[in-house]
């Protein structure tokens, strides 16, 4: 017997709303957004790129535009997590 899990319950209180534009398609999705700080380490600046975790069904693709809290980001990389039902997108800040 096959089991289908609905992931919507995992994107509740701590998630943020994002608008995703891929080509001519526009969608809204709940995502977990991470915008790390710039870190200085022994005279060098180490920077982490902003990223998000979303359901695969959100339709994220390289080159998509994601708008979160009024700031638009460009998707650089999309990688599947575990079984592929969730994805992590590395974003490029404006």
N, C-alpha and C positions, 0 to 999 in steps of 0.2 A: 504494500500500500504506500502511496506517495504522500508526503507531508509538505504542504505549502505554508510557509510562515509569512505573516504580514508584519513588516518592519515599521509601520507607522507609529506603533506604540513606543518605539525607541527614540523617536524624534519629537519629544514633547517639550517639557519645561525648559530644558537647557539649550534647545536649538534656536536658530534664527531663521527668518524668512529670506530667501534669495530668489532673484529673478535671473533666469538662465536663457541666454539667446544663442542659439546654434543655427547658423544660416538664416533661414526665414522663419524658424520655429522659436516661439517664446513660451517658457514654462515657469511656474513658481514651484519651489520646493523648500522643505525644512531641511536645514543643514547644520552641522557642527562646524563652526568657524574658528580658526586659530590664527592670530596675528601676533607672532612672537616679537620680542624686543630685539634691538641691535645690541650686541654684546661686545665689549672691548676685552681682548685677551692678549696680554703680554705685548701691548703696542699694536696689535693687529685688530681689525674690526671683523668680527664674525657675524654674519647676518643670516637669519633663517627667513625663508620665503613664507608668506601667508599660505594657508591651505584650508581645505574643508573636507569633511566626510559627508557623503550623501548616499541615498539609495541609487542603485544602478539605473533605475527607471527614470531618474531625473534627466538623463540624456546628455550628461557632460561629455565634451569632446575637446581635443586640442584645438585652441583658437576660439572656443566659446567665450562669450562675455558673461560674467557673473556680477550682479549688482547686489551688494549687501550694505544696509544702512546708508544708502545714497552714494556709495563708492563703487566704481566699476573696476573689475579685475579681469585679466585675460588668463584663460586656462593654458598652462604650459604642458603639464603632464597629467594623465589620468591613469591610476593604477588600481587594479582590482584588489580587494581585501578578502582574505579567506576564500569563501566559495564564489565570490564575485557578485553577491547580492548588494554589497556595499562597495563604494569606490572612494579613493582619496585623490583629490585634485590639488596639484601644486599650482599656485596662482602667481601672476606677475602684477605687482602693484602699479598704479598709474604713474 
